[in-house]
Amino acid sequence: MSKKNIVIGIVGPTNSGKSTLLNNIIGEKLSIVTHKAQTTRSGLRGLKVIDDTQMVFIDTPGIFNAKTKFEKAMLENAFGILDDVDLVYLLIDCKKSFDSLDDIFVEKINKIKQKTFLLLNKIDLIHRSQLLEIVKKYNDFIKFKETFLISAISGDGVKNLLEISNKESSLGPWLYPEDQIADTSMSLIASEITREKVFLFVHEEVPYLSTVETDSWKSSKNNSVTVEQTIFVGRKNHVGIVLGRGGKMIKTIGIAARIDLEKILEQKVNLKINVKFKKNWADKEEHYENIGLSFSDKKEN
């Protein structure tokens, strides 16, 4: 059997459902899924094998109006993959208009429209009679290679999407081992899972001014693993907020993160989380490198 491969980039505005789609395709929780914007920060890669084809999916940060150095690095990550992939999934919430898209992003998509699939997501939230009109409006603006109507949550339309995408694959060796579901280290996935819980349980600006790093990962002979992490926050008063009264908040975050980790690893996890204030952590190069973002020392305007 001749092997084939294809690399697919998933891009789109914040909260369009990119991480949900990736998790649905892979069947594992690799990407953060919350109702809050800007949760995905780096290009997590998920792997899927269909027949003789290995499909590599890259989840990217949502497209938004970036202001800080860290946010601009996230957008650079999203834009940077477009030229290097074989196929682009442009995922759009079908309730949103094309006018809401970033102009620079639309310009970049227009240049690679010949390899871009438009995915109109959340079709279960809109009347079917409106969908054809929405499809026409988008394709009148940019002539996409294909257009698909899907629901990333339910999986409606995803099977057909993958079948058509498979036809775009090329002959060549698989890029990763057959039994691998991601090329991202488990320590980064663990960090992302805990950061998701910070987004879910802590409100207002705290999650956006925080990051999570996995400090150590130690496996034991009794089929368990001990993971130590640090949540870095951008303001001193955020330490107390993340810890909560009597440590209640950090305990809630830790339990939820541990449950998700144990499902993925299929083994007992001992999760230890510290919370530290680190002034201007978003200006430190090591925090960018740890999650696969490019660091620039250019000053912000």
Secondary structure as GFF3:
##gff-version 3
##sequence-region A 1 301
A	DSSP	beta_strand	4	11	.	.	.	ID=ss1
A	DSSP	alpha_helix	18	26	.	.	.	ID=ss2
A	DSSP	beta_strand	44	50	.	.	.	ID=ss3
A	DSSP	beta_strand	53	59	.	.	.	ID=ss4
A	DSSP	alpha_helix	69	80	.	.	.	ID=ss5
A	DSSP	beta_strand	87	93	.	.	.	ID=ss6
A	DSSP	three_ten_helix	98	100	.	.	.	ID=ss7
A	DSSP	alpha_helix	103	111	.	.	.	ID=ss8
A	DSSP	three_ten_helix	113	115	.	.	.	ID=ss9
A	DSSP	beta_strand	116	121	.	.	.	ID=ss10
A	DSSP	three_ten_helix	123	125	.	.	.	ID=ss11
A	DSSP	alpha_helix	128	141	.	.	.	ID=ss12
A	DSSP	beta_strand	146	149	.	.	.	ID=ss13
A	DSSP	alpha_helix	158	166	.	.	.	ID=ss14
A	DSSP	beta_strand	170	171	.	.	.	ID=ss15
A	DSSP	alpha_helix	186	201	.	.	.	ID=ss16
A	DSSP	three_ten_helix	206	209	.	.	.	ID=ss17
A	DSSP	beta_strand	210	219	.	.	.	ID=ss18
A	DSSP	beta_strand	224	233	.	.	.	ID=ss19
A	DSSP	alpha_helix	236	243	.	.	.	ID=ss20
A	DSSP	three_ten_helix	245	247	.	.	.	ID=ss21
A	DSSP	alpha_helix	248	265	.	.	.	ID=ss22
A	DSSP	beta_strand	268	277	.	.	.	ID=ss23
A	DSSP	three_ten_helix	281	283	.	.	.	ID=ss24
A	DSSP	alpha_helix	285	290	.	.	.	ID=ss25
###
